[in-house]
Amino acid sequence: MSLAGEGIVAIWNGIRDAARADFYEWHSREHMPERVAIPGFCRGRRYIALEGQPEYFTLYETQTSAVLSGADYLARLNSPTPWTRRVTASFTDTSRSLCRVALSLGPGAGGLMMTWRYDVALDREGVHRGQIEIALKGIAEREGVSGAHLCIADRAASGIDTAEKRVRAEAIKVPGWVVLVESFAGRAALEAACRELAFDQPVERGLYQLQYTAS
């Protein structure tokens, strides 16, 4: 599969203007290196929006979804550094889902990522999953597509209360379903491939460009 493991942390957030420079230094020099050093974390990537909101999308890939509720990750979440406390207090419009990877296709990672986050009614989940998987299998074969992924939130793991969450000034949203499509060939190729993907419910869609990665 294209993703580096069977679990992901998907985070969308904005940042207050006064904290933006601090955010970049913290996220690149402390926070992401700290996260990928946790046992079971494989890779972290930060993207910036070319279209859609909020401004940033961060993706962490883990060996298994069990890592996301494991003792090592929770220990970090319950011991935020002073820098983490300062910066995350300036986060805005945050969505964060801890997910199991339901489907991941493609040869590798790409510099552009289209993201969709949304919820599905319980009585529609089975039908919806089948439809999305069929669509993503077709998209994964399209020219310029490096990865096509369906990830489903672990609501219990996503809802665990931690010291890091309590620093945030705003409530954190938890999208139940996350779809990601990546491209190595540019925006036109990615947008053409994604036209095959249709949804029967409201979705939040964004186009993001890779800024930084650590593994």
C-alpha positions as CSV (number, residue, x, y, z in Angstrom):
1,M,0.0,0.0,0.0
2,S,1.0,3.6,-0.5
3,L,0.7,4.7,3.1
4,A,3.4,3.7,5.5
5,G,1.2,1.7,7.9
6,E,-2.3,0.7,9.0
7,G,-3.1,3.8,11.1
8,I,-3.0,7.5,10.6
9,V,-3.5,10.8,12.5
10,A,-5.1,13.4,10.2
11,I,-5.1,17.0,11.5
12,W,-6.4,20.1,9.8
13,N,-5.7,23.4,11.5
14,G,-5.3,27.1,11.1
15,I,-3.0,29.4,13.2
16,R,-3.4,32.9,14.5
17,D,-1.3,35.3,12.5
18,A,0.8,36.4,15.4
19,A,1.9,32.7,16.0
20,R,2.6,31.7,12.5
21,A,6.4,32.0,12.5
22,D,6.5,30.3,15.9
23,F,4.3,27.5,14.5
24,Y,6.7,26.8,11.6
25,E,9.7,26.6,13.9
26,W,8.0,24.5,16.5
27,H,6.3,22.1,14.1
28,S,9.4,21.5,12.0
29,R,12.1,21.5,14.7
30,E,10.4,20.0,17.8
31,H,6.9,18.7,17.3
32,M,7.0,16.5,14.2
33,P,10.5,15.0,15.1
34,E,9.0,14.3,18.5
35,R,6.0,12.5,17.1
36,V,7.9,10.3,14.6
37,A,10.2,9.2,17.4
38,I,7.3,7.6,19.2
39,P,7.5,3.8,18.7
40,G,5.1,2.7,15.9
41,F,5.1,6.1,14.1
42,C,6.5,5.8,10.6
43,R,6.3,9.2,8.9
44,G,4.9,12.7,9.3
45,R,4.0,15.2,6.6
46,R,2.8,18.8,6.7
47,Y,0.9,20.4,3.8
48,I,-0.3,24.0,3.2
49,A,-3.6,24.7,1.5
50,L,-3.7,25.8,-2.2
51,E,-7.5,25.7,-2.0
52,G,-9.9,25.2,0.9
53,Q,-9.7,25.6,4.6
54,P,-8.0,25.5,7.1
55,E,-4.5,26.5,6.1
56,Y,-2.6,23.4,7.2
57,F,-3.0,19.6,6.9
58,T,-0.7,17.2,8.9
59,L,-0.6,13.5,8.3
60,Y,1.1,11.0,10.6
61,E,1.3,7.3,9.5
62,T,1.6,4.5,12.1
63,Q,2.4,0.9,11.8
64,T,-1.0,-0.1,13.3
65,S,-4.1,1.7,14.5
66,A,-3.4,0.3,18.0
67,V,-0.4,2.7,18.3
68,L,-2.9,5.6,18.3
69,S,-4.3,4.6,21.7
70,G,-1.1,3.1,23.0
71,A,0.8,4.1,26.1
72,D,3.8,5.7,24.3
73,Y,1.6,8.1,22.2
74,L,-0.7,8.9,25.2
75,A,2.4,9.7,27.3
76,R,3.4,12.4,24.8
77,L,-0.1,13.8,24.6
78,N,-0.2,14.1,28.4
79,S,3.2,15.7,28.7
80,P,3.2,18.6,26.2
81,T,6.3,20.7,26.1
82,P,6.2,24.4,27.0
83,W,6.6,25.2,23.3
84,T,3.7,22.9,22.4
85,R,1.5,24.5,25.0
86,R,2.3,28.0,23.6
87,V,1.8,27.2,20.0
88,T,-1.3,25.0,20.2
89,A,-3.1,27.6,22.2
90,S,-3.1,29.6,18.9
91,F,-4.6,26.8,16.8
92,T,-7.9,27.6,15.0
93,D,-10.5,25.5,13.2
94,T,-8.9,22.2,14.2
95,S,-10.2,18.8,13.0
96,R,-8.3,15.7,14.2
97,S,-9.1,12.1,13.5
98,L,-7.2,9.0,14.6
99,C,-8.0,6.4,11.9
100,R,-7.5,2.9,10.7
101,V,-6.6,2.6,7.1
102,A,-9.4,0.8,5.3
103,L,-7.8,1.1,1.8
104,S,-4.5,2.4,0.5
105,L,-3.5,2.0,-3.1
106,G,-0.7,3.5,-5.3
107,P,3.1,3.4,-5.7
108,G,4.1,6.1,-3.1
109,A,3.8,9.6,-1.8
110,G,3.0,12.7,-3.8
111,G,3.7,16.4,-3.4
112,L,0.0,17.3,-3.8
113,M,-2.8,15.9,-1.7
114,M,-6.6,16.3,-2.0
115,T,-8.4,15.7,1.2
116,W,-12.1,15.1,2.1
117,R,-13.4,14.9,5.6
118,Y,-17.0,14.1,6.5
119,D,-19.4,11.9,8.4
120,V,-21.7,9.1,7.2
121,A,-25.0,8.0,8.8
122,L,-24.6,4.6,10.5
123,D,-27.2,2.9,8.3
124,R,-25.3,4.1,5.2
125,E,-21.7,3.2,6.2
126,G,-21.6,-0.2,4.5
127,V,-23.0,1.0,1.1
128,H,-20.9,4.2,1.2
129,R,-17.7,2.3,1.9
130,G,-18.3,0.0,-1.0
131,Q,-18.9,2.9,-3.3
132,I,-15.8,4.9,-2.2
133,E,-13.6,1.8,-2.5
134,I,-14.7,1.2,-6.1
135,A,-14.1,4.9,-7.0
136,L,-10.6,4.9,-5.3
137,K,-9.5,1.8,-7.1
138,G,-10.3,3.5,-10.4
139,I,-8.6,6.8,-9.3
140,A,-5.4,4.9,-8.2
141,E,-4.9,3.8,-11.8
142,R,-5.3,7.3,-13.2
143,E,-2.3,9.2,-14.7
144,G,-0.3,11.1,-12.2
145,V,-1.9,9.6,-9.1
146,S,0.6,8.2,-6.5
147,G,-1.9,7.2,-3.8
148,A,-5.6,6.9,-3.0
149,H,-6.7,6.2,0.5
150,L,-9.8,5.6,2.7
151,C,-9.4,6.0,6.4
152,I,-12.1,5.6,9.0
153,A,-11.9,7.3,12.4
154,D,-11.6,5.3,15.7
155,R,-14.1,7.4,17.6
156,A,-12.9,6.1,21.0
157,A,-9.2,6.8,20.4
158,S,-10.0,10.2,18.8
159,G,-12.1,11.2,21.8
160,I,-9.5,10.4,24.6
161,D,-9.0,13.5,26.8
162,T,-5.4,14.6,27.1
163,A,-3.4,17.4,28.6
164,E,-2.5,18.6,25.1
165,K,-6.2,18.9,24.1
166,R,-7.0,20.9,27.1
167,V,-4.5,23.6,26.0
168,R,-6.6,24.4,22.9
169,A,-8.8,27.4,22.9
170,E,-11.4,25.8,20.7
171,A,-13.1,22.5,20.5
172,I,-11.6,19.9,18.2
173,K,-13.8,18.4,15.5
174,V,-13.5,14.6,14.7
175,P,-14.5,13.7,11.1
176,G,-15.6,10.1,10.9
177,W,-14.3,9.5,7.4
178,V,-11.2,10.7,5.6
179,V,-10.4,10.3,1.9
180,L,-7.0,11.2,0.6
181,V,-5.7,11.3,-3.0
182,E,-2.1,12.2,-3.8
183,S,-0.3,13.1,-7.0
184,F,3.3,13.3,-8.3
185,A,2.3,15.0,-11.5
186,G,0.7,18.3,-10.6
187,R,-2.6,20.0,-9.9
188,A,-4.3,19.4,-13.2
189,A,-3.7,15.6,-13.1
190,L,-4.9,15.4,-9.5
191,E,-8.0,17.4,-10.1
192,A,-8.9,15.4,-13.3
193,A,-8.5,12.1,-11.3
194,C,-10.7,13.4,-8.4
195,R,-13.6,14.3,-10.7
196,E,-14.6,10.6,-10.4
197,L,-15.2,10.9,-6.7
198,A,-18.8,11.9,-5.8
199,F,-20.4,12.2,-2.3
200,D,-24.0,12.0,-1.2
201,Q,-23.4,14.0,2.0
202,P,-21.7,17.3,2.9
203,V,-17.9,17.2,2.8
204,E,-15.0,19.5,3.5
205,R,-12.6,19.4,0.6
206,G,-9.1,20.9,0.4
207,L,-6.1,20.8,-2.0
208,Y,-2.8,20.8,-0.1
209,Q,0.9,21.1,-1.1
210,L,3.7,19.3,0.8
211,Q,5.9,21.6,2.9
212,Y,7.8,19.3,5.2
213,T,8.3,15.6,6.0
214,A,10.0,13.6,8.7
215,S,10.4,9.9,9.3
